[in-house]
Amino acid sequence: MKKPVQNPREVAEIVAIQALNFIGGDPERLGLFLAETGIGPETLRSSAADPHFLASVLDFVVRDDATVKAFAKVSELHPTHIAAARDVLSDPKWERDVP
């Protein structure tokens, strides 16, 4: 049995990775995300290691009511938890534990 994640930063990163998978599951949504962020599909995976990028993923999700509701339904998370994860990742006081 896996040990539950307790660190808010880790939880927020997990939510952001789930959101990135959600975005990637819809070609139209993915195209819009890539256009807005300016990254290419070839750098998507490596960008996911950057906390600032993960915050931008959640920014993209929460900026649109329909998108956040769709992601909340798929992830079984309340929209306020998604917004809280975004806040954790955007907090400049947090430092990534691992390089």
SEVO-805600 format. One record per residue (C-alpha): residue number from 1; residue in three letters; y, x, z. Coordinates in steps of 0.001 Angstrom, whole numbers, always signed. Example, Ala and Ser with C-alpha at 12.3 -4.5 7.8 and 13.67 -1.06 7.14 Angstrom:
2
- 1:ALA:-4500:+12300:+7800
- 2:SER:-1060:+13670:+7140
! end
This chain:
99
- 1:MET:+0:+0:+0
- 2:LYS:+3429:+1312:-959
- 3:LYS:+6017:+1938:+1708
- 4:PRO:+8993:-465:+1324
- 5:VAL:+12225:+1098:+102
- 6:GLN:+14823:+1126:+2882
- 7:ASN:+17644:+3256:+1439
- 8:PRO:+20372:+1042:-90
- 9:ARG:+21018:+3638:-2770
- 10:GLU:+17370:+3660:-3846
- 11:VAL:+17278:-133:-3904
- 12:ALA:+20443:-226:-6024
- 13:GLU:+18982:+2294:-8472
- 14:ILE:+15807:+222:-8766
- 15:VAL:+17878:-2890:-9510
- 16:ALA:+19866:-974:-12138
- 17:ILE:+16687:+305:-13826
- 18:GLN:+15354:-3274:-13871
- 19:ALA:+18653:-4352:-15439
- 20:LEU:+18366:-1613:-18054
- 21:ASN:+14872:-2848:-18931
- 22:PHE:+16280:-6378:-19138
- 23:ILE:+19043:-5234:-21496
- 24:GLY:+16568:-3274:-23599
- 25:GLY:+14369:-6351:-23977
- 26:ASP:+16930:-8123:-26147
- 27:PRO:+18028:-6297:-29336
- 28:GLU:+21363:-8114:-29514
- 29:ARG:+22178:-7420:-25866
- 30:LEU:+21054:-3798:-26233
- 31:GLY:+23245:-3324:-29307
- 32:LEU:+26255:-4685:-27465
- 33:PHE:+25535:-2471:-24446
- 34:LEU:+25176:+652:-26591
- 35:ALA:+28378:-158:-28479
- 36:GLU:+30320:-697:-25258
- 37:THR:+29024:+2408:-23497
- 38:GLY:+29188:+4634:-26559
- 39:ILE:+25788:+6169:-25937
- 40:GLY:+23035:+6305:-28490
- 41:PRO:+19504:+4996:-28125
- 42:GLU:+18226:+8582:-28096
- 43:THR:+20129:+9369:-24880
- 44:LEU:+19379:+6124:-23079
- 45:ARG:+16432:+7466:-21086
- 46:SER:+18180:+10661:-19956
- 47:SER:+21337:+8720:-19076
- 48:ALA:+19330:+6580:-16659
- 49:ALA:+19221:+9535:-14257
- 50:ASP:+23015:+9395:-13818
- 51:PRO:+24226:+7118:-10986
- 52:HIS:+27492:+6461:-12849
- 53:PHE:+25527:+5284:-15859
- 54:LEU:+23403:+3022:-13650
- 55:ALA:+26607:+1534:-12231
- 56:SER:+27779:+860:-15801
- 57:VAL:+24486:-930:-16493
- 58:LEU:+25167:-3293:-13603
- 59:ASP:+28826:-3609:-14659
- 60:PHE:+27583:-4835:-18031
- 61:VAL:+25228:-7349:-16419
- 62:VAL:+27660:-8802:-13875
- 63:ARG:+30643:-9104:-16192
- 64:ASP:+29151:-12125:-17962
- 65:ASP:+27977:-15213:-16088
- 66:ALA:+25175:-16032:-18513
- 67:THR:+23870:-12458:-18472
- 68:VAL:+23851:-12123:-14683
- 69:LYS:+22154:-15519:-14338
- 70:ALA:+19501:-14578:-16901
- 71:PHE:+18863:-11230:-15209
- 72:ALA:+18778:-12882:-11768
- 73:LYS:+16143:-15311:-12992
- 74:VAL:+13982:-12614:-14593
- 75:SER:+14283:-10212:-11654
- 76:GLU:+14050:-12949:-9017
- 77:LEU:+17184:-11578:-7364
- 78:HIS:+20194:-13546:-6241
- 79:PRO:+23339:-12671:-8255
- 80:THR:+25069:-11519:-5062
- 81:HIS:+22316:-8923:-4567
- 82:ILE:+22897:-7659:-8092
- 83:ALA:+26625:-7371:-7401
- 84:ALA:+25903:-5601:-4108
- 85:ALA:+23704:-3072:-5921
- 86:ARG:+26545:-2446:-8340
- 87:ASP:+28921:-1868:-5427
- 88:VAL:+26543:+656:-3843
- 89:LEU:+26243:+2626:-7074
- 90:SER:+30002:+2564:-7629
- 91:ASP:+30831:+3776:-4125
- 92:PRO:+32217:+7331:-4458
- 93:LYS:+31118:+8151:-892
- 94:TRP:+27449:+8016:-1899
- 95:GLU:+25855:+11225:-3101
- 96:ARG:+22575:+11339:-4944
- 97:ASP:+19828:+12704:-2669
- 98:VAL:+18047:+14591:-5417
- 99:PRO:+19521:+16643:-8244
! end
